Amino acid sequence: MGMSSLKVLKYVVFFFNLLFWVCGCTILGFGIYFLIKNSFGALFYSLPSLTVGNVIIIVGTIIMVVAFLGCMGSIKENKCLLMSFFVLLLFILLIEVTMAILLFVYEQKIDYYVASDLSQSIQRYKSDNSTKMAWDGIQEYLECCGVNGTSDWNGHPPESCPSDPKTQGCYMKAKAWFQSNFLYIGILIISVCVIQVLGMSFALTLNCQIEKNSQSLGI
């Protein structure tokens, strides 16, 4: 690989990461918006910090940091930054694979805990304003009622529930949506993993080529 090929690879890695940095900034902006709006923020009693806003902010921040390392490492031809970028991508990929395995193995337990936590949050509907806002928002948005149906409200469903007494529960409706779109979700997840592997490959190739050029120049 000559100097011209090295430059091409360098700028491919740079623009690739620049695009993801912009995406990270956008995701972070949405996270801050959801955090301010407090949408769906108090549905899980055992994990009060697990809000849509917090999760999106964390994801956006991670993307920005990783993409920044990739941008600076490639454009500056800095081996330390490139290897940091590679290690971070590898670490994130391992976390994703581990989470996928855990979700598959403990699917029934996770299903039980999520449904149980959501049921507990219904008990706080009248006493906690953030819980009320969360349930009203999700019921209006998904056109659902309660966790499993209108019976969760003990015969007194809030105004945010649809008028039909046979309305599907929000958790059941969300599960049905994921099951019906499982193929597309799987393709999206696999695509993300492939992009991560490509980013790691580009970074490692660029790092090796910088090392070779340094040795040939006696640096």
N, C-alpha and C positions, 0 to 999 in steps of 0.2 A: 504493500500500500504506500503510494507516494504522498508528497506533501499536498497535492491537489485533492486527493481522496480524503486525506486527513481533514482538510478544510471543509469539504462537503459533509463529512460525518459530524464534524464539530457544529456546523450550523444546523444540521438536521436535529441533533440533540438539543441545541439551544432553542430553536423555534418550537419543537415538540414540547419542551418544558415551559416555554413562555405561554403557549396556549393553555396548558394546564394551570399555570399560575393565575392567569386571567379567570379561568373557571373556578379556581379556589377562592379568588376575591369575590366573585359573584355568589358562590355558595355561602361564604362568610356573611355577605350582605343580607341574604335571605334569612340566615340564622339570627342575625341581630334584629331583623324585622319581626320574626316569630317570637323572639325573646321579649321584645317590647310589647307585642300584642298578647303575649302569654297564651297562645293558642294550644289547646290540648295539654296544658301544663301540669295538671294535678290528677291524672288518672291512675297513677301507680303509687299507692300509699307507702310501700316498702322502699321505693326508689324515688323520692321526691325531686331529686336532681335530674331524673331522666325525662327531660322535656324535649319537644321537637326542636326548640331553639338551641338548647345546649348541645344536642347531638349534631345538628347541622353546623354549628360554630366549630366544634371539635374537628369534624370532617374537613371543613373548609380551611381551617388553620393547618392541619396536617398536609393537605394538598399544596398549600402555599409554601410551606417550609421545604417540603421535598422538591417541588418544582424549582424553588429558588436555588437550592443546592445544585440541581441539574443545570440550570441556566448559567450560574457563575462558574461551576466546574468546567463546563464545556467551553464557554467563551474565553475564560482565562487559562484554559488548558491546565487546570489545577488538579493534580492526581488525588490529593487529600479530599477535596470536595467531591470529586467523582466517586471515590470509594465510599464516602459518607452517604452519597445519593444511592449507590448500589446496595449498601448494607441496610439503609432505611427501607428501601423498596422490598428487599428480601424479608426483612422483619415484618413488614405490613402483610406481605403475601403469606407468610407462615401463620400470622394471626388470623387471616381470613380463612385459611384452610382448617385451622384448629376450631374456629367458631362454627364452620360448616359441619365438621364432624360432630361437635358437641350438640348442635341443633338437631342433627339426624339421630344421634344416640339417645338424647334426653328429650325428644320431641313431646312425648306424653306428659312428662313432668313439667316442662316449660309451659305447655298448653294449660295445665291445671293451675299453675302459679299465676299466669297472666289472667285467666278467667277469675280466679279467687281475688286477686288484687283489684280488678275492675269492679267486682261485686262489692268489695269493701268501700270503694270510692263512692258508690251509689248511696251508701249510708251517710256520707258526709255532704251530700248534695245541698241540703238546706242550711247546714252549719258553716260551710266553707265556700266563700264566694268564687275562688279560683277553680274549685272542683265543679261548681255550678256552671261557670263559663265554659269549662272544658267539655262537660257533657252536652250542654246546649249547642256548642259549636259542632261537635262531632255528629250529634243526632240530626242536626239540620243539614250538615254537609253530606252525610251518607244516607240520609232519609231512613234512619233506623231507630230502634228504641231499646234502651237497656243493653245488657250484656247478651242475654239469650232471647229476649223478647219483652213485651210490655208487662209481663207478669213480674219482672224484676222490681217494678215500682209499686208492688203491693196494691194494685188497683187504682193508683193515683199517678199516672204518668205525667211528666211536665209538658208544658205547651210546645216545647221543641220537638216532642215526639209526633210522628204522623198520626192522623186521626184513625187510621185502620188498626183495629185491635190485633190483627194477625201480622203486623209488621215484624220483619225479621230483626233479631238482635244485632247490635253493632259488631260485636266480636265474631258472631257467626257470619255476618255479611263480609267482614274483612277477610276471614279465613276462606270463604267461598271465592272472593275476588283473587286471592293469592293462588288458590288451587286452579282456577280457570285460566290464569295468566302465568302459570308455573314455567311453561316453555320459554316465554319471552323474558321472564325474570332470570331464568337459567342462562339464556343466551347473553343477557346483559352482564351477568356476573362473570361468565367465561370470557367475554370480550374485555372486561376490566383486567382480569388476570393475564390475558394475552398481552395487553398493552403494558402491564407492569413487567412482564418477562422481556418484552422487546426493549423497554427502557433500560432494564438491567443489562441486557446483551449489548446495546449501543454504548452504555457507560463503560462496561468492561473492555469492549473493543477499543474505544477511544483512549482509555487509560493505558492499555497495553501498547498502543501505537505511539502515545506520547512518551512512554518509557523507552521504546525502541529508538525514537528520534533523538531523545536526550543522550542515549548511549552512543549513537552514531556521531553526534556532535561533540562527544566527550564532556557532557555536562554532568 
